[in-house]
Every structure is written in C-alpha cells, then in structure tokens.
Amino acid sequence: MTKPIQIRMGGYGPATTGFSKSLKFIGDKLEAQFGDRVDIKYVWNIMDLGFKGEDILWLVEHGLLTLGYQSSSYLTDRVPELGFVDLPFLFANNAQARAAMDGELGAYLVRKIEDRINYRILGWFENGFRHISNKLRPIHLPADMKGMKIRVLPSEIQRRTFELLGANAMRMDLSEAIKMVVEGALDAQENPLANTVTYGVHKFHKYHTLTSHFYISRPIFFHRDSYDSWPADLQQAMQKAVKEAVEFQRGLAVEEHTQSLKAILDAGCEVLELTTAEHKAFADAVQPLLDESKKTYGDEMFRMLPRA
C-alpha cells in the first residue's frame, strides 16, 4: 500500500485564531477529497514549543513543516520588494488592499519571493490594518509618540516610519515583544486589534489609537520540494483549498476586529479614533519616506496599485 503524503501545517497562534481555523479549513477540504492518501498534522502555535514566531520561515523553507504563514514584513531583508507593501498609508481600505494582493501586485511579489526562497506561495491571508497601543498616554498626534519605545516588525520601512513619527522603534520578534510588554519594558506596540487581544497586550496597555498606518498580508507558503513532488490532482486541490481558505479567513478577520474592539473596551481601555486633521498629521510626518520610496521602487509597483 502506498504511504500517505504527509502535510504538516504550522502557525504561531492559538487554535482559536482565524489563521488556525483557516489551516484546519484547508486540511478538512483535503481529507474529505483524498482520505487516506494524505496524513495531515497541525502545529497551531510553534511558540508553545519554544520557537520564535519568525522560526516558521525556516521550518517551512527546510521542510520540517510543509506549509505556514507569516507577515510579509519578516521577509523584507531577503526580498526587498516586499518593503513596498510595508509603506505607511499605502492602502485606503480592505477592498483596495485585497484587490492589490490578489492581483498584479501580489503576483509580482510572489515571483520575487519564489526567486529567492525555497517556497511556493499560493495566496495571502489578511493580517489587516494595524493600530497603536501603549501604556503611557493617549496618542492623537505624532508628537504624542515622542521617545516612546515601540516594537515594530523586522522591516526597515516600518522602523523608519516610526522614527519619523518620533518614536524609538525597536525591531523584534513577537515572542520578545510579548515578554517586554508583560515586564513593562516596552512602552508601545502596533498590531491589528485581533493580535493585540490574542496575545493579551490589552491587559498591559490602556491606550489604543486606531491609526490604520500599515496593512500587512501573510503569504501562505509551502516547502517547494514537497509541493512540487505531489501528484497534479493534490496540487490542484491544494490551490483550490487555499483560495477558499483566504476568503474564509478574511471574513473571520472582520469579525475578529469587532470582537477584539469590544474586548479592549470591556477591559477598561481607552480607544481613540483619529480625526481627519489628526490622520493628516500622521500622513504628513511620514511623507519623506513615501517620497524616497518612489526612487527606491520606481513607478512600476505604484502602477500596480488598484484604485481605492
């Protein structure tokens, strides 16, 4: 009897998150279609096993896991073009961002990733718009961030963004950031509300400002050698399952934002929405970075952006 094809899916969040549920969505689809031909296992949160969140990258690249997801910012040092989608205030809303990642821009970035890393990329989960939380004071304007120690993803674009906003930006992995938040050594962090609640940051940060400064996607990447060795029918089924899982996850992301906002308010935190003038002050502060980006990336990638 032919041995089943092993597919090991991994992430870095509890089984209750939309990302974990979406991995299970994929696995259920494949098991329903292929039965004993596949052997599917899950590692919901590699941090529970002593890994850092960023370790998902090499665990998949070297085949210890078959597939995973991670915020694209973690790959910007190896794939500089991904820095483009780290630019602040690049997208106006979810519809524009999703159209970009599902369209020409996303396809272009997939090619760039696959040119440099041993992955196959089949789609983009939505990590969504990011907001700022902190333990010190309400943030209305960039001046309110002066000197704040804030964790950012390992992306030079993101570090530069918060330096322009006056903060002390510190690149670090999620596991390090959570530890520093709990210890009180980190003044601020930025994340979608769902992440802020999932990792318990709202228990330590009273002030939350809905800045929507970055929109981040999470590529769904496969160990290339494993994926390429599969029979055509399994590859095609996986492509279909991932496409459907992306829609499923994005729907969950909208629900999670609403639920997380309620959880933050229920915890006694303050949530601040920027006025038009306050939002403009943030956008104006990072304009030098956007001006530089036109020289860095040229016009080609900007032309790939769909209209808002």
C-alpha positions in Angstrom: 0.0 0.0 0.0 1.3 3.5 -0.9 2.2 5.6 2.1 0.0 8.7 2.6 1.5 12.0 1.7 2.4 13.9 4.9 1.3 17.5 5.1 2.4 19.4 8.3 0.7 22.8 8.7 2.1 25.3 11.2 1.4 28.7 12.6 2.1 30.9 15.7 -1.3 31.5 17.3 -3.8 29.5 19.4 -6.2 27.1 17.7 -9.0 29.7 18.2 -7.5 32.3 15.8 -8.8 32.9 12.3 -5.4 31.8 10.9 -5.5 28.4 12.7 -9.1 27.9 11.8 -8.1 28.6 8.2 -5.4 25.9 8.3 -8.0 23.5 9.6 -10.3 24.6 6.8 -7.6 23.6 4.3 -6.9 20.3 6.0 -10.6 19.3 6.2 -11.1 20.0 2.4 -8.1 17.8 1.6 -9.1 15.0 3.9 -12.6 15.0 2.5 -11.3 14.6 -1.0 -8.3 12.4 -0.6 -9.0 10.4 2.6 -6.1 8.0 3.4 -3.9 9.4 0.6 -3.0 12.3 2.9 -1.8 12.4 6.5 -2.4 15.9 7.9 -1.0 17.2 11.1 -1.2 20.7 12.7 1.1 22.7 14.9 -1.1 25.6 15.8 1.5 27.7 17.7 5.2 26.9 17.3 5.9 29.4 20.2 4.4 26.8 22.5 7.2 24.5 21.6 9.9 27.1 22.3 10.3 28.6 18.9 10.1 32.2 17.9 7.3 33.3 15.7 9.8 34.1 12.9 11.1 30.5 13.0 8.1 29.4 10.9 10.1 30.8 8.0 13.0 28.3 8.2 10.8 25.5 9.5 9.0 25.6 6.2 11.9 26.5 4.0 13.8 23.4 5.1 10.8 21.1 5.1 10.3 20.5 8.8 6.8 21.9 8.2 5.0 21.6 4.8 3.2 25.0 4.9 2.9 28.0 7.1 2.1 31.7 7.1 3.9 34.8 8.4 3.6 38.5 8.0 5.4 39.6 4.8 7.5 42.1 6.7 9.6 39.2 8.1 10.9 38.6 4.6 11.8 42.1 3.6 15.5 41.7 4.3 15.7 38.8 1.8 13.0 40.1 -0.6 13.4 43.9 -0.6 10.4 44.4 -2.9 8.2 43.4 0.0 9.1 46.6 1.7 6.8 48.3 -0.7 3.7 46.9 1.0 5.1 48.0 4.4 4.8 51.6 3.3 2.6 53.6 5.7 -0.9 54.6 4.5 -0.4 52.8 1.2 -3.9 51.4 1.1 -7.1 53.3 1.8 -9.3 50.3 2.8 -9.6 46.5 2.8 -11.1 46.3 -0.6 -8.2 48.1 -2.3 -5.6 46.1 -0.3 -7.2 42.8 -1.1 -7.5 43.6 -4.8 -3.8 44.5 -4.8 -2.7 41.3 -3.1 -5.0 39.1 -5.2 -4.0 41.0 -8.4 -0.9 42.1 -10.3 1.0 43.4 -7.3 0.5 40.2 -5.3 1.6 38.1 -8.3 4.7 40.2 -8.8 5.7 39.8 -5.1 5.1 36.0 -5.3 7.6 35.8 -8.2 10.1 37.8 -6.2 9.8 35.6 -3.1 10.0 32.4 -5.1 13.1 33.6 -6.9 14.9 33.9 -3.7 13.4 31.4 -1.2 12.5 27.7 -1.4 8.8 28.4 -1.2 5.7 28.0 -3.3 3.2 30.8 -2.5 -0.4 30.0 -3.1 -2.2 33.0 -1.5 -2.3 35.8 1.0 -4.0 35.8 4.4 -5.1 39.1 5.7 -3.3 40.4 8.8 -5.1 43.7 8.1 -4.7 47.3 9.3 -2.5 47.9 12.3 -3.1 50.3 15.2 -1.0 51.5 18.1 -1.4 50.6 21.7 0.7 52.0 24.6 0.9 52.2 28.4 1.8 55.9 28.7 -0.8 58.3 27.2 -3.4 58.8 24.5 -2.0 59.3 21.1 -3.7 62.0 18.9 -0.6 63.3 17.0 2.9 62.2 16.2 4.2 64.5 18.9 2.5 62.2 21.4 4.8 59.4 20.4 8.0 61.3 21.1 10.5 59.0 22.8 8.1 56.0 23.1 9.8 52.6 22.9 7.7 50.8 20.3 8.1 47.3 18.9 7.9 47.0 15.1 8.2 44.0 12.8 11.6 43.2 11.4 11.3 45.7 8.5 13.5 48.8 7.8 10.5 50.5 6.3 8.5 50.1 9.5 11.4 51.2 11.6 11.9 54.3 9.5 8.1 55.0 9.7 8.1 55.2 13.5 11.3 57.1 13.7 9.7 59.8 11.5 6.8 59.7 14.0 9.2 60.5 16.8 9.2 57.1 18.5 12.1 54.9 19.4 11.4 52.0 17.0 12.7 48.6 18.0 12.7 45.7 15.5 12.0 42.4 17.3 10.2 39.1 17.0 6.7 38.7 18.5 7.8 36.4 21.3 10.3 39.0 22.5 7.8 41.8 22.3 5.2 39.9 24.4 7.8 39.3 27.1 8.8 43.0 27.2 5.1 44.2 27.3 4.4 41.9 30.3 7.6 43.2 32.0 6.7 46.8 31.3 9.9 47.4 29.4 8.1 48.3 26.1 6.0 51.5 26.0 4.1 50.7 22.9 3.4 48.2 20.1 1.4 48.2 16.8 -0.8 45.4 15.6 -4.3 44.6 14.3 -6.7 44.6 17.3 -7.1 40.9 17.0 -3.4 40.3 17.6 -3.4 42.8 20.5 -6.1 40.8 22.2 -4.9 37.3 21.2 -1.5 38.0 22.9 -3.0 39.8 25.9 -1.4 43.1 25.2 -4.6 45.0 26.2 -4.1 43.8 29.8 -1.0 45.9 30.0 -1.7 48.8 27.5 -4.5 51.2 28.4 -4.4 53.4 25.3 -5.3 52.3 21.8 -5.3 54.6 18.8 -6.9 53.4 15.5 -4.3 54.7 13.1 -4.6 52.1 10.3 -1.0 53.0 9.5 0.0 49.7 7.8 -1.9 47.0 6.0 0.0 43.7 6.3 -0.6 40.4 4.5 0.6 37.0 5.4 1.8 34.8 2.5 0.8 31.2 2.6 4.0 29.4 1.8 4.9 25.8 1.1 8.1 23.9 1.2 8.7 23.9 -2.5 10.3 20.5 -2.9 7.4 18.8 -1.1 4.7 20.7 -3.0 6.4 20.1 -6.4 6.7 16.4 -5.7 2.9 16.0 -5.2 0.7 14.5 -7.9 -1.1 17.0 -10.0 -4.5 16.3 -8.5 -3.3 17.1 -5.0 -1.6 20.3 -6.2 -4.8 21.5 -7.8 -6.8 20.6 -4.8 -4.5 22.5 -2.5 -4.6 25.6 -4.8 -8.4 25.5 -4.6 -8.5 24.9 -0.9 -6.1 27.8 -0.2 -8.1 30.1 -2.4 -11.3 29.3 -0.5 -9.5 29.5 2.9 -8.3 33.0 2.1 -11.9 34.1 1.6 -12.8 32.3 4.8 -10.0 33.9 6.8 -10.7 37.4 5.6 -14.3 37.0 6.7 -13.2 35.9 10.1 -10.7 38.8 10.3 -13.6 41.3 10.0 -15.5 39.5 12.8 -12.3 39.3 15.0 -11.8 43.1 14.6 -15.2 43.8 16.0 -14.9 41.2 18.8 -11.4 42.5 19.8 -12.6 46.1 19.9 -15.3 45.0 22.4 -12.7 43.1 24.4 -10.4 46.1 24.6 -13.2 48.3 25.8 -14.5 45.7 28.2 -11.0 45.6 29.8 -11.4 49.3 30.6 -9.0 50.6 27.9 -9.4 53.8 26.0 -9.9 53.6 22.3 -9.3 56.7 20.2 -10.3 57.3 16.6 -8.2 59.9 14.7 -10.0 63.0 13.3 -9.3 63.9 9.7 -6.8 66.5 10.8 -5.0 64.1 13.1 -4.8 61.5 10.4 -3.3 64.0 8.1 -0.7 64.9 10.7 0.5 61.3 10.7 0.5 61.0 6.9 2.4 64.3 6.6 5.0 63.1 9.1 5.9 60.0 7.0 5.8 61.8 3.6 9.6 61.9 3.4 9.6 58.1 3.4 7.0 57.9 0.7 9.0 60.4 -1.4 12.1 58.2 -1.0 10.1 55.1 -1.9 9.4 56.4 -5.4 13.1 56.4 -6.1 13.6 53.0 -4.4 10.7 51.2 -6.1 10.2 53.3 -9.2 6.8 53.8 -10.8 6.2 50.1 -11.7 4.9 49.0 -8.3 2.9 52.1 -7.8 1.2 51.4 -11.1 0.1 48.0 -9.8 -2.0 49.6 -7.1 -5.7 49.4 -7.9 -7.8 52.5 -7.2 -9.2 52.9 -3.8 
